[in-house]
Amino acid sequence: MENSERLLLANACRIVIGGGITGYFEASTQYGDWKGTVAADVMQRSSLHEWLADKGLIKPGEFLIAATLCSEHNYTSVRAFVFQNGQNFELVKDALATIEGPIPVREVDVKLTTEEFLGLFKRFHVMLTWRGLQLEGREYVVVGS
């Protein structure tokens, strides 16, 4: 993959407004053929937050609030979004509740492969559904295999 293609992937879902980069805490792709949900359980001894701290990528007083994993062809982009002025979950939750408009974050480009990223979670589940079918949250029954 060319450097320009990597830059396009790394900048997916972001736009520049007034010199700052903005985006949404929501996954999207160029065409959005599939939509879905993701759930993950923290690995007790080796979380993404701890990995960032061990590598010096998260500063004291910062709190990891989001992470993104984007993949295209043979290239993976992992980014972490950290909130400043957040010693713990409750303080961050209270601070976020007072913010109107975009949430100020520091973005960290994380050098991890897909396998390494997934390895930081105890369990990781992705459910994709074809767009427009309104399947998210609906129950299903398997009638054959």
N, C-alpha and C positions, 0 to 999 in steps of 0.2 A: 504494500500500500504506500503510495506517495505521501510526502509530508503534507501537501495541500489537502489530500483526502483525510488524513489524520486530524488536521485542524478543523475541517468541516464536521467530522464526527464529534470531536471534543467540544465543539461549539453548538452542537445540536440542542434545541430547546432553549436557546438563550438569544436575547436581543440587546442591543446597546441603546440606552436612553440617557442622554445628558452625561455621557462619559462613563456611566456605570453599566455593568452587565446585569440584566434582569432575566428571570426565568420563572418557572412554576414548579412547585413540588408535586409534579405529576409526570409520568412517563409518556412519551410520544415518539413517533417515528415519522418518516417522510410521508407515508401513505396512510398509516394507521389502520391497516387491514385487520389486525387483531388488537383487542384491548383486554385488560385483565386486572388481576390483583396479585399482590405478593405478600407473604407473611414469613417472618423469620424469628427464630429463637436465638438469644444470645448464648454464645459459648462462655461458660463461667470463667475459664482461666485465660482466655485469649480473645477478647472482643476487638472490634474495629477501633473503638475509642482507645483501648489500651495499646493497640498496635501503633496508632498515630502518636500517642504519648511517648512510647518507647523509641520511636524514630525521630522525636523532636518536632513533629509536624503539627501538634496541637499544643498551645501554650497554656500555662497555668491560668485559670479563670475562664477558659473557653470550654464549650460543651458541644459535642457532636450532635446535631439535630437531624441530619439527613445524609444519605449517600446515594450515589447513582452509579449504575453499571451499564455502560452502553457498548454494544458489540456490533461490528459490521465486518463481514468477511473474516480476515484473520487478525483484526485489530480490536483490542478492548480498551475502553477508557473508564477508569474508576475515579470518581471525584467525591470528596467529603465536604460537607457544609457545616462549618462550626460557628456557633453563636458566642460572641464575646460577652463578658459580664455575667457568666453563668457558672457558678460553683457546683450546682447540683440540679437535679430534675425539677424540684419544686420552685427554685428561684427562676429557672429558665421558663417554666410554664407560666409563672406570674408575670414575668417580663414580657413574654410573647403576647399575653392577653391585653397588654396596654398599647401594643403597636398597631397603628392603622397604616395601611399601605404595605409596600414591600418590606420584608424582614431583612435587616442588614446582617449579612453573613460574610465570613471569610471562606473562600473556596480553596481547597487543597487538592492538587493533582496527585493521585496516589498511584505509585508504581506497583501494581499487583496484577497478576494474571487472573482470569476468571476462576480457576481452581483455587488459587490462594485466597481470593475474596470470599468465595463460598466456604472455604475452610475455616473462616472466622466465625461461622454460625453453627450452632448445634443442629438446627433444622432450617431448611430453606425451601419454600414451596411457591411455585408460580402457577397460576391458573389463567390461561388465555382463552378467550371466546371470540368468535367471528363478529366483527362490528355490525351493529344494526339489529342484532337478534334479541337484545335485551335479556341476556342469559345471566348476567351477574347477580349473584344472590339467590337464584332459583334452584330448587331441589331437582335432582335427577335420580333415576333408577336404572341400573344396568340390567338389561334383559337378555344379553347374550355376549359372548366373547369370541 
